Each structure stands twice: as C-alpha cells, then as structure tokens.
C-alpha cells in the first residue's frame, strides 16, 4: 500500500515550526511496511491545498494529512477535502455541544469559530481526539483513503496510532512489517563501498542504501515481510554478504557506536584511557566520558592550545612530545594524542595535516592524517579518526599505514 503524507501549514514552509509530524508519520508507516513515495508540505491556501490532495489521490492508495483542522480562518483542510470529494461540510452536533460545554466550563465562554472543529465532509467517519478538541476525519474517495489529523504533535501521534494505522492495516489486506539494520563502516569512502556493493543496490527487497555520517559510511539493509522473523532472515543473508565483501571495514551495527565499542573493549581488558588533544579541542575526551558513565575506563583528558604551525613543523615530533606529557600526567594504560593541524595547499584545494598517536601496553603507533575542509570539518573527521584508531589499537588490530 502506498501512503502519501501531506503536512499543512504556512509556518512549516517558513521554518517557524519544524515539521516533526512528517518524520513521525514516515517512521510509523515504515514500521508497518507501508510504502511512502512522497511527503508534501503545503501552506494555508485552499487552492494549493486542494491541488496537492488531488495529485496525491492519483498516485497513492491512502493520503494522510496533518494540520489545518483547527478553529481559525487559515485552517482549510476540511474545506479542501470537501472540494476534492464534492461532499458538503456538515457539523457533528453532539461533538459541537461537547466543545461548547467543555470550553465554557474552562474559559467561561466559547467562540463560535471554535465549533468548526466539529465539522467534516458529509459521510466521513470522525476520529476521536483524546488529547484535544478537533475531530479527525477518515473518508474514502475513488478507492483512496483520506485521513485528516491535527497538527499538534501530541494530538496527531495519538490519533495516528489509535485511529489511522488500524484502519490502514484493514485496508491493506496484507499486513506486512519493515525491518532495517544499519552496518557501520570506517576506512573506506562512500564511492568505494558503493562500487563493492553495486549489485546489491539493485535489489528492492531487501534493499540497500548508503548513508554518510562524518568519517563513517553506513549501509542500511531493509526488508519487508509478513513477520519479523522472515524479515530478519532476509536481512541476515545480505548482512553476511556485505561483511564478506567489506571485511574489517564493518565495525558495528545499529546503535553500536565506535565510542561504545572502545569503552567496552577497555573495560574487558581492565585498561583506562587518557587523551591529549590539540586540533580536536577536547572532543575525543568528551565523547569517551559520555560513553563511560559507570565503567571507569576514562582516566581524563588534556586539551592543549592549537598553536599555529608552519610548513616545517614536525608534527610527529609534536605528537611524541604530547604523548610524553600525557604519560606524566594521566594514570592510564592507553593514551591517544591528536596533534595540531598544519595547513597545506594541494593544487587549488586546501588540506589540513595532523598526527594521531595511540599508545597501549602492546605498543605505540602514529598515523599522519590529511583532511580536506575548514577547521570545523577537520575537527569532526579528526575526532572520528582518533576514536577508530583507538578501537583498532585496543583490539590489537592496529592499522596499516
């Protein structure tokens, strides 16, 4: 079943309110195994809103609208549904009286426009709103289900879960679920991974997608099936193949972050880690400390000024000096150092060069890292690189220069 999502509100277009409802609805639809090909945001304009709904009806099996069913003049979703379906607007007299009694009790009066929240196209089902006043709307038009929900997130989410999704399950006739797994990789670029997995990308079920996050490339595997067990079986086969092709570049899955892995490996060995950072301004220490609230694997960090260095500066020597400083100050078996960055010009592009050093009871290694971008980008990638080099060093894998 293809479900289109329409978020209504000029404030969404202007960025005054973040469109969180569309994200929530999209996630719920994915969990249910429904296909969502389009998400549309439209302002409070009757002509444009009507046109968007008509387009959605032509290409979807169901349409979910959020927003535009409040009491004010710019709440136009009811009128748009009336125009698209040719059904006149009628009022739920019982609900209107309920609104009048409730608001009179709370405020002492009720504006007549507030009663619009009891209106709906004739013949539509009304959906109760346990967290608010506006009635939801469910109706079928030319074989397509149309649902209108409030824009207030708390009201929308409850109505989605309790009223809309159960109706969609019945309408679909074939309950299905969608499950996804994310394989986290480091050390290979997006294009390199895409080339290695090229033929897997053409599959639609399971499907494979690539997501870039800092220095990591994540491979998302999604499968649709009638039950969770079947979906997980489909995913496992692709997972095995991805690992076979990418090898040690795959370091974790789903929420298994590099810092969580580092802390776990340190705790298993009874080691503690300290940091000495220049280019990363203490970011590596902050990440490790946040990942280690209880285990005691983080021994502390030193942040040193990132002084300007010239082309002749020996960054390896600088890193060695920082290692010695860390050893004399921090009580830890493992030490990671990130040196200052030296700017270099490579053709028309600027690159930053720095050194990451890691010392463990099993040895010490340094790596020269060249990164493109401004200081903020260099800090982000240097932070990720340092954590991954620690992961490799602590597990005894080290790294190839």
Buried (B, 14 or more C-beta within 10 A) or exposed (E): BBBBBBBBBBBBBEEEBEBEBBEBBBEBBBEBBBBBEBBBBBBBBBEBBBBBBEBBBEEBBBBBBBBBBBBEEBBBBBBBBBBBBEBEBBEBEEBBEEBBEEBEEEEEEBEEEBBBBBBBBEEBBBBEBEBBBBBBBBBBBEEBBBBBBBBBBEBBBBBBEBBBBEBBBEBBEEEBBBBBBBBBBBBBEBEBBBEBBEEBEEEEEBBBEBEEEEBBBBBBBBBBBEEEEBBBEBBBEBBEBBBEEBEEBBBBBEEEBBBEBBBBBBBEBEBBBBBBBBBBBBBBBBBBBEBBEEEEBBBBBBBBEBEEBEEEBEBBEBBBBBBEBBBEBBEBBBBBBBBBBBBEEEEEEEBBBBBBBBBBEEEEBBBEBEBEBEEEEBBBBBBBBBBBBBBBBBBEEBBEE
